[in-house]
């Protein structure tokens, strides 16, 4: 069983930055791909960024050049550094492990 706990969300002005963290419990963290998704009101959940066990990263076109995903296997934590935030980045951000487990989500609100 894997449990994921996100933190770091909040309210920020456009152009600002936030760093999300996702702490994972359970074994084999380093062997799992990890990802961040987001869901805005009235919209489907979408992939924001992913990182494989081999540190290969992928990003949605809308966040390329602004967001960076990283992981610290010793801390069993994955991060999402979000810079140059825009109002359209406003959403609940979810951590995902191995395409199987989800965190409870953390709200990110970007004001214009």
SVG drawing of the C-alpha trace seen along z (x, -y; Angstrom):
<svg xmlns="http://www.w3.org/2000/svg" viewBox="-18 -41 37 43">
<polyline fill="none" stroke="black" stroke-width="0.4" points="0.0,0.0 1.3,-3.5 0.1,-6.7 0.8,-10.0 0.6,-13.4 0.9,-16.6 1.8,-20.0 2.9,-23.4 -0.2,-24.7 -1.6,-28.1 -2.5,-31.5 0.0,-33.4 0.0,-36.3 0.5,-35.9 4.2,-35.6 5.0,-34.1 6.3,-30.7 5.3,-27.7 7.0,-24.4 4.7,-21.4 5.9,-18.3 4.6,-14.8 5.8,-12.5 5.2,-8.8 5.0,-5.9 5.6,-2.3 8.4,-0.4 9.9,-0.6 9.5,-4.3 12.6,-4.6 11.3,-2.0 8.0,-3.8 7.3,-6.5 5.8,-9.6 3.6,-12.3 1.7,-15.5 -1.8,-16.0 -4.2,-18.9 -7.9,-19.4 -9.5,-22.8 -13.2,-23.4 -15.3,-22.0 -12.4,-20.4 -10.9,-16.9 -7.9,-15.9 -4.7,-16.4 -1.1,-15.4 1.2,-18.2 4.5,-16.5 6.0,-13.0 9.3,-11.6 10.4,-8.0 12.6,-5.9 15.4,-6.6 14.8,-10.4 13.3,-10.9 10.8,-13.8 7.8,-14.8 5.7,-18.0 2.5,-19.2 3.0,-21.8 1.3,-24.4 3.9,-24.2 7.1,-23.6 9.8,-26.0 8.0,-27.1 7.6,-23.9 10.2,-21.4 9.6,-18.0 12.2,-16.3 12.5,-13.5 14.5,-12.6 14.5,-8.8 16.2,-9.0 13.3,-11.2 10.6,-9.3 9.5,-12.7 8.7,-14.2 8.6,-17.9 7.0,-20.3 8.7,-23.7 6.3,-26.1 7.6,-29.4 5.9,-32.2 2.5,-31.1 -0.5,-32.1 -4.2,-32.3 -4.9,-29.4 -2.6,-27.3 -5.3,-27.5 -6.4,-23.9 -6.2,-21.2 -2.8,-19.4 -2.6,-15.7 0.4,-13.4 0.3,-10.1 2.5,-7.0 2.9,-4.3 -0.4,-5.2 -2.1,-3.5 -2.1,-5.6 -3.3,-9.2 -2.8,-11.8 -5.6,-13.9 -4.6,-17.0 -3.5,-20.5 -5.1,-23.7 -3.1,-26.2 -4.7,-29.5 -3.1,-32.1 -4.6,-35.6 -4.3,-38.1"/>
</svg>
